[in-house]
Every structure is written in structure tokens, then in C-alpha cells.
């Protein structure tokens, strides 16, 4: 691993709070690179974007006030900080705009154009499905203002199953999504049956 990559990993490992947020970055990069196998893409851009894309959601980087947090858009903050940090670590300056574009369009609502952005966004959507998506959502229960109870997580899982697969760009991503969608559907069905609308 080159010097700047080590600096990125070390920084995100130190800044990722709560600590479980750290796992998303290495998984996301590995999954995005897997989706890109056989395609031409800039691995420096993909690596930097995958590792830096959620900086603005970490505690210490996002607002503490609940009302401010509800309005918070982490993407502009993340891009601004990335533009400061990466060059200081030796990242190639000519690739900074590519990283910014991938981060700018990494969410399901976005329409990525660059191949690195497409790979990042598809991988990020896949991370919201299946066992990983389930674990990530449930881990937020009680500590995230959006998920005060288990019942508040269930609509997120339903929306993931119903809305996210159609946003995937790549055929390879859609194939990988199928077992993840099936698992989430089975979990949702089991929760409905076991809790009988009494999940709290």
C-alpha cells in the first residue's frame, strides 16, 4: 500500500466514530473493486472516494445539535475536507476532482457518470442490502435520532428492499443484490410474523 493510502486508512480508522462505522470503508472499496473487475477505472480515485466518502457522518465531523444534524448534508463537508487532506498525504492533485465527483454522486438519489462513481454508488447500495445492511441498520437503534426503536428500523429495511435494487446501474451489481434482497425479505417476513406488529 502506497504512502497516501496508508495515511487515508490510518486517518479514517482514527476518525470513524462510532467505531463500527470503520468497517464500511474497507468493505466498500473491496466490493466496488470487485464490481469493476474487467473494467477500466482509476483505482486511486476509487480507493480515495470509498475511504473518504462518509467522513461527514462521523461524530466529531457532524453537528451535535439535533436540529442541525437533521438538516446536515455530509457530502459538501466531506468533499471540502477531502480536498484539504488528500494533497497533504501525497495524493495526485490531477485526480482530486475525480474523487470529489465520486463522493458527490455516491448516494442512491444521485446519477453518477464517472465509472468510479458508478462503482462506488452501486457498492454503497449493496452495503444497504442483505446481512450487512441489516447489521448496519440495527446497530444504529437507540443511538441515531432516526432510529429510536427497532420499529423505526423496519421501514428502512422495507424501503431498501423495495427501492434500492432498481437504482443499481451494473448487471453485476443486480446479480449480487438478488440473494441480499431475498435475505432481507425473509427477515422482514419473520419479524412481521414473530412480532405481530408489536415490535418496539
N, CA, C and O of each residue as an XYZ file, in Angstrom:
800
protein
N       0.856     -1.189      0.000
C       0.000      0.000      0.000
C       0.894      1.241      0.000
O       1.827      1.346      0.796
N       0.597      2.175     -0.899
C       1.406      3.387     -1.018
C       1.216      4.296      0.190
O       0.290      4.112      0.981
N       2.102      5.275      0.321
C       2.082      6.160      1.477
C       0.778      6.877      1.699
O       0.271      6.918      2.820
N       0.219      7.454      0.627
C      -1.015      8.214      0.825
C      -2.166      7.291      1.211
O      -3.043      7.686      1.980
N      -2.171      6.075      0.689
C      -3.236      5.135      1.051
C      -3.147      4.770      2.540
O      -4.164      4.697      3.230
N      -1.952      4.547      3.011
C      -1.782      4.263      4.436
C      -2.273      5.425      5.291
O      -2.888      5.222      6.338
N      -1.995      6.647      4.833
C      -2.447      7.829      5.575
C      -3.963      7.909      5.618
O      -4.541      8.240      6.653
N      -4.611      7.608      4.494
C      -6.079      7.611      4.437
C      -6.651      6.588      5.409
O      -7.538      6.904      6.202
N      -6.144      5.367      5.345
C      -6.652      4.293      6.207
C      -6.439      4.639      7.678
O      -7.348      4.482      8.494
N      -5.237      5.112      8.015
C      -4.947      5.471      9.406
C      -5.871      6.581      9.901
O      -6.352      6.543     11.034
N      -6.114      7.572      9.038
C      -6.967      8.699      9.420
C      -8.403      8.237      9.643
O      -9.015      8.582     10.654
N      -8.943      7.460      8.711
C     -10.335      7.006      8.839
C     -10.471      6.066     10.031
O     -11.478      6.112     10.736
N      -9.476      5.217     10.267
C      -9.531      4.328     11.432
C      -9.613      5.141     12.722
O     -10.327      4.770     13.653
N      -8.887      6.238     12.768
C      -8.880      7.085     13.968
C     -10.149      7.921     14.096
O     -10.613      8.171     15.208
N     -10.716      8.357     12.966
C     -11.855      9.281     12.985
C     -13.212      8.593     12.986
O     -14.204      9.207     13.379
N     -13.284      7.349     12.563
C     -14.569      6.645     12.443
C     -15.178      6.430     13.828
O     -14.738      5.563     14.583
N     -16.178      7.218     14.145
C     -16.864      7.153     15.431
C     -18.360      7.278     15.195
O     -18.788      8.220     14.529
N     -19.176      6.358     15.719
C     -18.838      5.180     16.498
C     -17.905      4.230     15.724
O     -17.868      4.245     14.494
N     -17.165      3.418     16.461
C     -16.089      2.624     15.885
C     -16.582      1.632     14.833
O     -15.829      1.286     13.922
N     -17.833      1.164     14.939
C     -18.330      0.198     13.953
C     -18.461      0.810     12.562
O     -18.586      0.079     11.579
N     -18.435      2.140     12.463
C     -18.509      2.773     11.151
C     -17.248      2.520     10.325
O     -17.263      2.686      9.106
N     -16.163      2.122     10.977
C     -14.916      1.892     10.262
C     -15.028      0.746      9.249
O     -14.468      0.841      8.157
N     -15.724     -0.309      9.583
C     -15.794     -1.482      8.710
C     -16.387     -1.211      7.343
O     -16.078     -1.912      6.379
N     -17.230     -0.207      7.251
C     -17.895      0.107      5.980
C     -16.885      0.471      4.897
O     -17.063      0.096      3.738
N     -15.840      1.189      5.255
C     -14.885      1.680      4.255
C     -14.106      0.556      3.565
O     -14.119      0.490      2.335
N     -13.427     -0.330      4.303
C     -12.710     -1.401      3.602
C     -13.632     -2.334      2.823
O     -13.276     -2.796      1.739
N     -14.825     -2.616      3.374
C     -15.774     -3.461      2.643
C     -16.214     -2.775      1.357
O     -16.302     -3.406      0.303
N     -16.488     -1.476      1.452
C     -16.993     -0.741      0.293
C     -15.960     -0.716     -0.820
O     -16.292     -0.958     -1.980
N     -14.710     -0.426     -0.477
C     -13.669     -0.406     -1.508
C     -13.513     -1.783     -2.148
O     -13.442     -1.891     -3.372
N     -13.458     -2.841     -1.325
C     -13.293     -4.193     -1.859
C     -14.449     -4.568     -2.779
O     -14.241     -5.161     -3.837
N     -15.669     -4.221     -2.372
C     -16.844     -4.547     -3.180
C     -16.862     -3.742     -4.476
O     -17.169     -4.284     -5.538
N     -16.537     -2.460     -4.397
C     -16.507     -1.623     -5.603
C     -15.452     -2.119     -6.581
O     -15.692     -2.160     -7.787
N     -14.280     -2.496     -6.064
C     -13.224     -3.027     -6.926
C     -13.657     -4.347     -7.556
O     -13.345     -4.617     -8.715
N     -14.369     -5.161     -6.796
C     -14.889     -6.429     -7.333
C     -15.879     -6.164     -8.462
O     -15.845     -6.835     -9.494
N     -16.755     -5.193     -8.266
C     -17.709     -4.843     -9.326
C     -16.994     -4.359    -10.588
O     -17.481     -4.554    -11.701
N     -15.839     -3.729    -10.403
C     -15.111     -3.160    -11.528
C     -14.156     -4.103    -12.231
O     -13.490     -3.705    -13.187
N     -14.077     -5.350    -11.775
C     -13.160     -6.299    -12.408
C     -13.454     -6.411    -13.900
O     -14.596     -6.619    -14.309
N     -12.402     -6.269    -14.706
C     -12.545     -6.330    -16.156
C     -12.898     -4.999    -16.790
O     -12.964     -4.901    -18.015
N     -13.127     -3.967    -15.978
C     -13.433     -2.631    -16.491
C     -12.212     -1.732    -16.320
O     -11.321     -2.013    -15.518
N     -12.191     -0.663    -17.077
C     -11.132      0.330    -16.913
C     -11.620      1.422    -15.967
O     -12.586      2.131    -16.251
N     -10.935      1.538    -14.851
C     -11.248      2.601    -13.892
C      -9.962      2.997    -13.188
O      -8.971      2.267    -13.216
N      -9.992      4.163    -12.558
C      -8.828      4.660    -11.834
C      -8.926      4.181    -10.391
O      -9.779      4.643     -9.634
N      -8.049      3.254    -10.015
C      -8.127      2.666     -8.687
C      -7.767      3.666     -7.597
O      -8.260      3.549     -6.476
N      -6.920      4.648     -7.899
C      -6.608      5.679     -6.910
C      -7.860      6.468     -6.552
O      -8.127      6.725     -5.378
N      -8.622      6.849     -7.567
C      -9.864      7.603     -7.340
C     -10.859      6.756     -6.567
O     -11.479      7.234     -5.617
N     -11.014      5.503     -6.967
C     -11.978      4.627     -6.294
C     -11.584      4.411     -4.833
O     -12.435      4.487     -3.948
N     -10.322      4.148     -4.577
C      -9.860      3.924     -3.214
C     -10.109      5.151     -2.347
O     -10.697      5.054     -1.270
N      -9.655      6.307     -2.830
C      -9.798      7.535     -2.039
C     -11.266      7.864     -1.787
O     -11.630      8.242     -0.673
N     -12.106      7.725     -2.798
C     -13.524      8.046     -2.645
C     -14.213      7.077     -1.688
O     -15.011      7.496     -0.850
N     -13.909      5.787     -1.809
C     -14.538      4.787     -0.940
C     -14.160      5.007      0.525
O     -14.999      4.875      1.416
N     -12.911      5.338      0.763
C     -12.454      5.513      2.142
C     -12.884      6.845      2.738
O     -13.098      6.940      3.946
N     -13.013      7.881      1.901
C     -13.294      9.224      2.433
C     -14.779      9.604      2.391
O     -15.160     10.588      3.024
N     -15.615      8.876      1.685
C     -16.952      9.351      1.318
C     -17.879      9.658      2.486
O     -18.792     10.471      2.343
N     -17.667      9.027      3.638
C     -18.579      9.204      4.779
C     -17.960      9.997      5.925
O     -18.482      9.973      7.039
N     -16.871     10.690      5.672
C     -16.204     11.432      6.737
C     -17.177     12.339      7.489
O     -17.100     12.456      8.713
N     -18.080     12.972      6.770
C     -19.000     13.933      7.364
C     -20.108     13.335      8.199
O     -20.910     14.077      8.765
N     -20.185     11.995      8.299
C     -21.191     11.374      9.171
C     -20.582     10.935     10.500
O     -21.310     10.512     11.398
N     -19.260     11.028     10.637
C     -18.612     10.611     11.874
C     -18.852     11.648     12.970
O     -18.897     12.851     12.711
N     -19.005     11.155     14.199
C     -19.076     12.049     15.353
C     -17.768     12.830     15.416
O     -16.684     12.263     15.278
N     -17.887     14.124     15.625
C     -16.723     14.995     15.589
C     -16.593     15.729     14.268
O     -15.855     16.708     14.157
N     -17.321     15.245     13.262
C     -17.324     15.891     11.946
C     -18.725     16.375     11.571
O     -18.885     17.168     10.643
N     -19.713     15.906     12.278
C     -21.093     16.302     12.008
C     -21.594     17.167     13.162
O     -20.998     17.163     14.239
N     -22.682     17.908     12.948
C     -23.211     18.743     14.033
C     -23.667     17.903     15.231
O     -24.118     16.769     15.070
N     -23.544     18.466     16.414
C     -24.023     17.788     17.623
C     -25.473     18.136     17.917
O     -26.214     17.322     18.469
N     -25.879     19.353     17.546
C     -27.249     19.786     17.769
C     -28.207     18.947     16.918
O     -27.984     18.761     15.722
N     -29.276     18.443     17.546
C     -30.201     17.536     16.859
C     -30.867     18.190     15.656
O     -31.021     17.547     14.617
N     -31.266     19.455     15.775
C     -31.926     20.133     14.655
C     -30.952     20.378     13.510
O     -31.303     20.212     12.342
N     -29.741     20.768     13.845
C     -28.728     20.959     12.804
C     -28.398     19.629     12.128
O     -28.233     19.565     10.910
N     -28.304     18.579     12.926
C     -27.986     17.258     12.396
C     -29.073     16.777     11.440
O     -28.775     16.136     10.432
N     -30.328     17.083     11.752
C     -31.439     16.675     10.886
C     -31.348     17.329      9.514
O     -31.832     16.774      8.527
N     -30.728     18.512      9.446
C     -30.596     19.228      8.165
C     -29.232     18.991      7.501
O     -28.990     19.475      6.396
N     -28.367     18.268      8.156
C     -26.973     18.126      7.748
C     -26.830     17.346      6.440
O     -27.392     16.262      6.283
N     -26.081     17.910      5.523
C     -25.679     17.215      4.295
C     -24.183     16.982      4.406
O     -23.390     17.915      4.282
N     -23.806     15.749      4.636
C     -22.397     15.452      4.890
C     -21.517     15.538      3.652
O     -20.293     15.615      3.767
N     -22.125     15.526      2.468
C     -21.335     15.448      1.238
C     -20.476     16.693      0.998
O     -19.276     16.543      0.770
N     -21.021     17.913      1.036
C     -20.158     19.089      0.825
C     -19.024     19.182      1.839
O     -17.895     19.525      1.488
N     -19.330     18.874      3.102
C     -18.289     18.878      4.135
C     -17.194     17.874      3.782
O     -16.006     18.192      3.836
N     -17.609     16.657      3.419
C     -16.653     15.594      3.118
C     -15.762     15.979      1.938
O     -14.550     15.766      1.975
N     -16.359     16.539      0.902
C     -15.579     16.931     -0.270
C     -14.580     18.025      0.093
O     -13.423     17.974     -0.327
N     -15.016     19.003      0.863
C     -14.119     20.089      1.263
C     -12.947     19.562      2.088
O     -11.801     19.946      1.854
N     -13.225     18.690      3.042
C     -12.153     18.134      3.872
C     -11.235     17.233      3.053
O     -10.018     17.250      3.239
N     -11.815     16.448      2.149
C     -11.016     15.580      1.290
C     -10.036     16.401      0.466
O      -8.883     16.008      0.292
N     -10.501     17.563     -0.050
C      -9.634     18.432     -0.863
C      -8.470     18.994     -0.039
O      -7.423     19.324     -0.595
N      -8.645     19.102      1.268
C      -7.568     19.556      2.147
C      -6.626     18.414      2.518
O      -5.406     18.576      2.514
N      -7.203     17.263      2.838
C      -6.430     16.163      3.407
C      -5.621     15.379      2.375
O      -4.430     15.141      2.575
N      -6.249     14.981      1.286
C      -5.568     14.101      0.330
C      -4.266     14.695     -0.221
O      -3.252     13.997     -0.239
N      -4.256     15.956     -0.671
C      -2.986     16.502     -1.173
C      -1.880     16.507     -0.121
O      -0.710     16.304     -0.445
N      -2.247     16.735      1.127
C      -1.249     16.743      2.200
C      -0.627     15.369      2.398
O       0.488     15.262      2.907
N      -1.327     14.329      2.005
C      -0.821     12.964      2.127
C      -0.119     12.483      0.866
O       0.377     11.357      0.830
N      -0.068     13.321     -0.176
C       0.624     12.943     -1.397
C      -0.254     12.385     -2.492
O       0.250     11.813     -3.458
N      -1.572     12.543     -2.358
C      -2.478     12.059     -3.398
C      -2.278     12.897     -4.664
O      -2.088     14.110     -4.569
N      -2.319     12.271     -5.858
C      -2.120     13.018     -7.108
C      -3.172     14.122     -7.293
O      -4.371     13.847     -7.324
N      -2.714     15.351     -7.413
C      -3.618     16.501     -7.496
C      -4.556     16.418     -8.695
O      -5.699     16.868     -8.623
N      -4.078     15.848     -9.790
C      -4.898     15.791    -11.009
C      -6.094     14.847    -10.872
O      -6.971     14.824    -11.735
N      -6.128     14.069     -9.789
C      -7.229     13.116     -9.590
C      -8.227     13.581     -8.526
O      -9.229     12.912     -8.275
N      -7.954     14.709     -7.913
C      -8.817     15.205     -6.825
C     -10.250     15.428     -7.306
O     -11.196     15.051     -6.615
N     -10.420     16.032     -8.472
C     -11.777     16.286     -8.968
C     -12.537     14.990     -9.210
O     -13.751     14.935     -9.017
N     -11.831     13.952     -9.631
C     -12.480     12.650     -9.818
C     -12.990     12.079     -8.510
O     -14.074     11.498     -8.463
N     -12.216     12.241     -7.450
C     -12.649     11.788     -6.119
C     -13.864     12.591     -5.670
O     -14.837     12.036     -5.157
N     -13.793     13.901     -5.870
C     -14.915     14.765     -5.478
C     -16.188     14.361     -6.198
O     -17.256     14.309     -5.589
N     -16.085     14.076     -7.483
C     -17.269     13.702     -8.265
C     -17.838     12.368     -7.794
O     -19.056     12.210     -7.717
N     -16.977     11.412     -7.481
C     -17.457     10.111     -6.994
C     -18.169     10.268     -5.650
O     -19.216      9.661     -5.422
N     -17.603     11.074     -4.774
C     -18.247     11.304     -3.473
C     -19.558     12.064     -3.655
O     -20.554     11.753     -3.003
N     -19.559     13.060     -4.540
C     -20.762     13.886     -4.758
C     -21.942     13.052     -5.219
O     -23.086     13.390     -4.915
N     -21.689     11.956     -5.956
C     -22.777     11.174     -6.551
C     -22.847      9.749     -6.003
O     -23.232      8.830     -6.725
N     -22.475      9.552     -4.720
C     -22.423      8.186     -4.195
C     -23.728      7.707     -3.561
O     -23.839      6.532     -3.213
N     -24.707      8.579     -3.405
C     -25.940      8.185     -2.729
C     -26.989      7.679     -3.729
O     -26.943      8.043     -4.905
N     -27.933      6.846     -3.274
C     -28.930      6.288     -4.190
C     -29.701      7.327     -4.991
O     -30.111      7.041     -6.117
N     -29.913      8.524     -4.449
C     -30.678      9.560     -5.152
C     -29.895     10.182     -6.306
O     -30.473     10.885     -7.134
N     -28.591      9.933     -6.370
C     -27.718     10.589     -7.345
C     -27.645      9.819     -8.656
O     -28.053      8.661     -8.742
N     -27.118     10.490     -9.673
C     -26.930      9.898    -11.000
C     -25.447      9.993    -11.372
O     -25.028     10.986    -11.967
N     -24.650      8.980    -11.033
C     -23.219      9.048    -11.316
C     -22.919      8.914    -12.805
O     -23.659      8.268    -13.546
N     -21.822      9.536    -13.228
C     -21.394      9.471    -14.631
C     -20.059      8.745    -14.742
O     -19.928      7.805    -15.526
N     -19.069      9.172    -13.963
C     -17.745      8.532    -13.995
C     -17.867      7.068    -13.577
O     -18.701      6.732    -12.736
N     -17.054      6.208    -14.149
C     -17.118      4.794    -13.803
C     -16.800      4.564    -12.328
O     -17.407      3.702    -11.693
N     -15.854      5.329    -11.776
C     -15.539      5.179    -10.354
C     -16.743      5.532     -9.485
O     -16.974      4.908     -8.449
N     -17.498      6.525     -9.911
C     -18.699      6.928     -9.177
C     -19.779      5.863     -9.270
O     -20.471      5.589     -8.289
N     -19.927      5.263    -10.446
C     -20.905      4.188    -10.634
C     -20.560      3.003     -9.731
O     -21.433      2.445     -9.066
N     -19.289      2.628     -9.716
C     -18.852      1.505     -8.876
C     -19.080      1.802     -7.399
O     -19.561      0.949     -6.653
N     -18.732      3.014     -6.984
C     -18.893      3.399     -5.579
C     -20.359      3.397     -5.171
O     -20.714      2.868     -4.118
N     -21.204      3.985     -5.998
C     -22.634      4.085     -5.662
C     -23.280      2.703     -5.618
O     -24.032      2.403     -4.690
N     -22.995      1.854     -6.615
C     -23.562      0.507     -6.613
C     -23.103     -0.270     -5.379
O     -23.905     -0.954     -4.742
N     -21.827     -0.166     -5.043
C     -21.318     -0.862     -3.861
C     -21.979     -0.333     -2.596
O     -22.296     -1.104     -1.690
N     -22.188      0.971     -2.530
C     -22.811      1.565     -1.353
C     -24.264      1.113     -1.216
O     -24.749      0.908     -0.103
N     -24.951      0.960     -2.333
C     -26.321      0.436     -2.299
C     -26.313     -1.012     -1.831
O     -27.139     -1.397     -1.004
N     -25.390     -1.820     -2.348
C     -25.315     -3.226     -1.933
C     -25.031     -3.350     -0.434
O     -25.493     -4.294      0.208
N     -24.277     -2.406      0.123
C     -23.990     -2.404      1.560
C     -25.243     -2.135      2.391
O     -25.240     -2.369      3.599
N     -26.303     -1.650      1.766
C     -27.548     -1.393      2.485
C     -28.522     -2.562      2.372
O     -29.632     -2.511      2.900
N     -28.095     -3.615      1.680
C     -28.925     -4.799      1.493
C     -28.284     -5.999      2.205
O     -27.127     -5.939      2.620
N     -29.043     -7.075      2.338
C     -28.505     -8.309      2.885
C     -28.154     -8.230      4.360
O     -28.632     -7.356      5.083
N     -27.306     -9.165      4.794
C     -26.933     -9.261      6.205
C     -26.187     -8.023      6.670
O     -26.397     -7.550      7.788
N     -25.310     -7.494      5.813
C     -24.561     -6.295      6.177
C     -25.515     -5.117      6.358
O     -25.412     -4.380      7.338
N     -26.432     -4.940      5.428
C     -27.404     -3.861      5.534
C     -28.238     -3.973      6.797
O     -28.524     -2.975      7.458
N     -28.628     -5.203      7.126
C     -29.400     -5.447      8.340
C     -28.586     -5.082      9.584
O     -29.079     -4.378     10.466
N     -27.351     -5.558      9.654
C     -26.496     -5.260     10.805
C     -26.262     -3.764     10.943
O     -26.321     -3.224     12.048
N     -25.995     -3.090      9.824
C     -25.703     -1.663      9.888
C     -26.914     -0.875     10.375
O     -26.766      0.087     11.130
N     -28.113     -1.276      9.949
C     -29.326     -0.567     10.363
C     -29.632     -0.821     11.834
O     -29.929      0.117     12.574
N     -29.564     -2.072     12.263
C     -29.907     -2.416     13.639
C     -28.893     -1.812     14.615
O     -29.255     -1.441     15.731
N     -27.626     -1.712     14.198
C     -26.594     -1.141     15.074
C     -26.885      0.312     15.435
O     -26.382      0.813     16.440
N     -27.690      0.987     14.625
C     -27.998      2.397     14.869
C     -29.159      2.583     15.857
O     -29.404      3.695     16.325
N     -29.862      1.505     16.167
C     -31.034      1.599     17.037
C     -30.654      2.160     18.399
O     -29.752      1.655     19.068
N     -31.360      3.215     18.797
C     -31.159      3.802     20.102
C     -30.029      4.809     20.202
O     -29.904      5.502     21.211
N     -29.210      4.897     19.172
C     -28.104      5.859     19.230
C     -28.141      6.846     18.076
O     -27.351      7.789     18.037
N     -29.051      6.637     17.140
C     -29.216      7.522     15.987
C     -30.624      8.098     16.082
O     -31.588      7.360     16.284
N     -30.743      9.420     15.935
C     -32.045     10.073     16.104
C     -33.084      9.549     15.121
O     -34.283      9.669     15.370
N     -32.642      8.972     14.010
C     -33.582      8.417     13.021
C     -34.107      7.047     13.433
O     -35.124      6.591     12.910
N     -33.417      6.382     14.374
C     -33.775      5.023     14.748
C     -33.875      4.877     16.269
O     -33.039      4.213     16.882
N     -34.899      5.497     16.884
C     -35.014      5.413     18.345
C     -35.409      4.019     18.833
O     -35.070      3.640     19.954
N     -36.126      3.246     17.997
C     -36.593      1.914     18.399
C     -36.389      0.930     17.252
O     -36.077      1.329     16.130
N     -36.569     -0.367     17.542
C     -36.497     -1.379     16.489
C     -37.575     -1.137     15.426
O     -37.355     -1.366     14.237
N     -38.731     -0.673     15.876
C     -39.824     -0.424     14.930
C     -39.451      0.621     13.886
O     -39.952      0.582     12.763
N     -38.586      1.543     14.245
C     -38.191      2.578     13.297
C     -37.196      2.066     12.263
O     -36.982      2.711     11.237
N     -36.590      0.917     12.523
C     -35.644      0.334     11.571
C     -36.385     -0.437     10.483
O     -35.940     -0.483      9.337
N     -37.509     -1.040     10.840
C     -38.231     -1.899      9.898
C     -38.621     -1.173      8.599
O     -38.434     -1.745      7.525
N     -39.152      0.058      8.647
C     -39.459      0.750      7.388
C     -38.212      1.006      6.534
O     -38.292      1.024      5.305
N     -37.077      1.200      7.178
C     -35.831      1.401      6.431
C     -35.475      0.134      5.663
O     -35.056      0.198      4.508
N     -35.646     -1.020      6.310
C     -35.368     -2.291      5.639
C     -36.350     -2.522      4.493
O     -35.968     -2.984      3.418
N     -37.615     -2.196      4.736
C     -38.617     -2.348      3.659
C     -38.283     -1.446      2.472
O     -38.352     -1.869      1.318
N     -37.923     -0.204      2.771
C     -37.585      0.734      1.698
C     -36.344      0.279      0.932
O     -36.248      0.467     -0.281
N     -35.399     -0.319      1.652
C     -34.193     -0.827      0.997
C     -34.553     -1.920      0.001
O     -34.094     -1.905     -1.141
N     -35.375     -2.864      0.438
C     -35.782     -3.977     -0.431
C     -36.597     -3.482     -1.623
O     -36.398     -3.932     -2.751
N     -37.514     -2.557     -1.365
C     -38.423     -2.098     -2.416
C     -37.802     -1.072     -3.365
O     -38.101     -1.065     -4.559
N     -36.935     -0.205     -2.827
C     -36.479      0.914     -3.633
C     -35.060      0.874     -4.153
O     -34.774      1.445     -5.206
N     -34.161      0.211     -3.438
C     -32.749      0.298     -3.813
C     -32.344     -0.563     -5.015
O     -31.547     -0.102     -5.831
N     -32.854     -1.786     -5.160
C     -32.387     -2.612     -6.287
C     -32.567     -1.955     -7.651
O     -31.720     -2.116     -8.530
N     -33.644     -1.227     -7.837
C     -33.896     -0.578     -9.122
C     -32.960      0.576     -9.419
O     -32.940      1.091    -10.537
N     -32.178      0.988     -8.418
C     -31.239      2.091     -8.608
C     -29.838      1.613     -8.992
O     -28.971      2.427     -9.310
N     -29.616      0.317     -8.965
C     -28.302     -0.222     -9.324
C     -28.056     -0.047    -10.821
O     -28.956     -0.255    -11.634
N     -26.848      0.330    -11.171
C     -26.505      0.587    -12.569
C     -25.978     -0.643    -13.311
O     -26.270     -0.824    -14.493
N     -25.217     -1.474    -12.636
C     -24.499     -2.550    -13.302
C     -25.227     -3.889    -13.174
O     -25.808     -4.196    -12.133
N     -25.185     -4.678    -14.246
C     -25.785     -6.015    -14.212
C     -25.130     -6.867    -13.142
O     -25.810     -7.642    -12.469
N     -23.823     -6.739    -12.972
C     -23.097     -7.489    -11.945
C     -23.622     -7.133    -10.552
O     -23.743     -8.002     -9.688
N     -23.926     -5.871    -10.344
C     -24.470     -5.424     -9.054
C     -25.851     -6.025     -8.814
O     -26.165     -6.458     -7.705
N     -26.668     -6.049     -9.856
C     -28.023     -6.598     -9.709
C     -27.974     -8.088     -9.383
O     -28.801     -8.583     -8.618
N     -27.008     -8.805     -9.960
C     -26.847    -10.227     -9.657
C     -26.434    -10.420     -8.201
O     -26.973    -11.283     -7.509
N     -25.478     -9.618     -7.737
C     -25.050     -9.713     -6.340
C     -26.161     -9.304     -5.380
O     -26.192     -9.758     -4.236
N     -27.064     -8.456     -5.837
C     -28.143     -7.972     -4.974
C     -29.202     -9.040     -4.715
O     -29.849     -9.014     -3.668
N     -29.392     -9.963     -5.628
C     -30.511    -10.911     -5.526
C     -30.541    -11.692     -4.212
O     -31.573    -11.685     -3.541
N     -29.457    -12.364     -3.812
C     -29.529    -13.088     -2.524
C     -29.641    -12.149     -1.326
O     -30.208    -12.522     -0.299
N     -29.112    -10.944     -1.448
C     -29.212     -9.979     -0.355
C     -30.659     -9.522     -0.174
O     -31.140     -9.374      0.949
N     -31.336     -9.302     -1.287
C     -32.740     -8.900     -1.245
C     -33.584    -10.026     -0.659
O     -34.458     -9.794      0.177
N     -33.309    -11.249     -1.108
C     -34.056    -12.407     -0.612
C     -33.898    -12.552      0.900
O     -34.873    -12.813      1.605
N     -32.677    -12.385      1.397
C     -32.438    -12.495      2.837
C     -33.226    -11.434      3.601
O     -33.880    -11.738      4.599
N     -33.161    -10.189      3.128
C     -33.884     -9.115      3.821
C     -35.383     -9.370      3.804
O     -36.062     -9.131      4.802
N     -35.903     -9.848      2.693
C     -37.346    -10.145      2.623
C     -37.729    -11.205      3.652
O     -38.765    -11.104      4.310
N     -36.873    -12.226      3.782
C     -37.170    -13.285      4.746
C     -37.092    -12.765      6.176
O     -37.902    -13.156      7.017
N     -36.141    -11.897      6.462
C     -36.031    -11.308      7.796
C     -37.252    -10.447      8.103
O     -37.821    -10.539      9.191
N     -37.653     -9.617      7.153
C     -38.825     -8.757      7.346
C     -40.068     -9.592      7.580
O     -40.872     -9.283      8.460
N     -40.228    -10.651      6.795
C     -41.381    -11.537      6.956
C     -41.366    -12.205      8.330
O     -42.404    -12.313      8.983
N     -40.193    -12.649      8.764
C     -40.087    -13.284     10.082
C     -40.387    -12.293     11.201
O     -41.036    -12.648     12.185
N     -39.925    -11.065     11.062
C     -40.210    -10.043     12.072
C     -41.708     -9.761     12.141
O     -42.270     -9.632     13.228
N     -42.348     -9.666     10.984
C     -43.795     -9.439     10.963
C     -44.536    -10.580     11.659
O     -45.477    -10.353     12.420
N     -44.100    -11.802     11.388
C     -44.777    -12.969     11.962
C     -44.509    -13.079     13.458
O     -45.434    -13.319     14.235
N     -43.263    -12.908     13.868
C     -42.905    -13.106     15.270
C     -43.396    -11.972     16.169
O     -43.829    -12.209     17.297
N     -43.327    -10.745     15.665
C     -43.699     -9.595     16.499
C     -45.162     -9.277     16.422
O     -45.709     -8.658     17.334
N     -45.827     -9.694     15.330
C     -47.262     -9.422     15.143
C     -47.581     -7.963     15.430
O     -48.487     -7.645     16.201
N     -46.805     -7.073     14.784
C     -46.960     -5.623     14.892
C     -46.667     -5.080     16.305
O     -47.029     -3.947     16.622
N     -46.015     -5.891     17.143
C     -45.669     -5.451     18.487
C     -44.172     -5.200     18.643
O     -43.679     -5.045     19.760
N     -43.456     -5.159     17.534
C     -42.027     -4.858     17.574
C     -41.846     -3.439     18.098
O     -42.533     -2.522     17.647
N     -40.955     -3.252     19.021
C     -40.723     -1.914     19.564
C     -39.249     -1.593     19.552
O     -38.850     -0.507     19.972
